[in-house]
């Protein structure tokens, strides 16, 4: 059925496009394939380089990709990256990872917004429900699958997501959008940009989102509705022909499960400043600092052993303050060497108010993270470049960590590049690994962290190919083999069985391939295909033990397929479709391995440009069935993602 729908949609689009080949297209049309390969990315080498010759498995989600997807949140937009595993748990929670380990506490993916790291030291992962920004003002999202520890440090084990917002000079004037329907029920954004003289521009914005309940197995409401509101500003100024300054900040507030008796509350704000000095010889110095404050009040249910209650319900509250300073220097030493080095310091102040059944000890923890990196890009020949470097970090849990990296690119064929890499990356311990106690004393302790928990380690081997085969075809292929050691496990106390505690008793490897291709059928119609293959082989070390038999750290599809069509009809009508198939998941968040069945999903967007900057769109999501499961252990309360339909009106003026 899905294939038939796709064929009919494609046939209709082909006929309409053939009739409108000479009509005027929208001013918001997509980049051509030539322009796409010339897009400059910064996340791989910490300096601008062309996507075509980048020595990494990187994919770029452009602003136009996001707009035409119909996404209303950052996690939805990340489905556009073929090298990510993205699963929606419920109305407000997501599981997102690269190259495996997409568990409830996924911790091997580093995420940044304009250079500000957004992970939490509680579990070294990301609370996706609080990462928000006006999607209209995101310039691009650079998604790296594979280690990035040499430049970005610990937790960049399996990938890096770098969300880069637009400069204020690109967002002058006003933008207003609003809409709603099934899911999200209501949303809106207001943004205004202006100038403070010729050299300084600014913008301010406010946005909100209201999502309704998803469903549980019997079709009733899951009571997981979600409200999020956020505002912020950005100011960009050219202080001189060589010096630029950017200052921006955000403040947010959120409520989840708002119709239930217990409501999770989130909040926080940040302030970021970046100064850059660009020399005439190509050298560049930059200094960035940010202050970040987050608040979480998470309801913890009553704890039972069998039918016996051992800890009452309560709230776990966490207030985290982060201060980060990062200095970077790029040296252009002739035509052979491009040297880049930097130092950084991060201070975190974490205050936890424990729930009766879940806590962290000590409740107040200050931590310091020191880092330095050095990388040299060497032009061995006009078509061969070698990148060698390493980062050194010191954290309060495990001391010094080293993350070296060796990459090579050959671009001897026209518009084609072959690259390979060997890297080491680590995932430092988090508060869950060392400081957790469940339930908290003086009651019975069931699970706790371990003071001797070590950093998890990966040695990654990668080989990739990227090419613009002709004016209409772009193809990328990335393959990898990752060797993991000291992965988290759960052990038991021999004399008393409990408390269980975390150890580093797992090891193993993953291997896979990521294929992505775009074909420009006509000037105003493109097709995109993505395929992801992942083989995971994690096991308990000889002579060691894991309560979950090495299944609790993985919950990933073996295969994923994505097919997207993007067409502009009659000059002012856009028709976009995204069909994806996700293989089954095997997870072990219960006494036995549980299955999330494979599923197909189809999203469709139809948009009209009505003139004078007005755009009206109708978006349907998950259209092939009333609801489906994407994540979670089987139970009567496992949540399902409903089919939804919403309308959106946007005005740029």
Helices and strands as residue ranges (DSSP letters): H 2-19, H 33-38, E 40-41, E 49-50, G 51-53, E 57-62, H 63-69, H 74-77, G 78-80, E 85-88, E 94-97, E 109-113, E 116-117, G 128-130, G 135-137, E 138-145, H 149-152, E 159-165, G 168-170, E 173-181, E 186-195, E 200-211, E 226-238, E 243-256, E 264-278, E 284-300, E 303-305, E 308-311, E 314-333, E 337-353, E 359-360, E 364-381, E 384-395, E 399-410, E 416-427, H 431-435, E 436-438, E 447-448, E 456-470, E 473-493, E 497-522, E 525-540, E 559-569, E 573-582, E 585-587, E 594-596, E 599-611, E 614-621, E 627-628, E 641-642, E 644-652
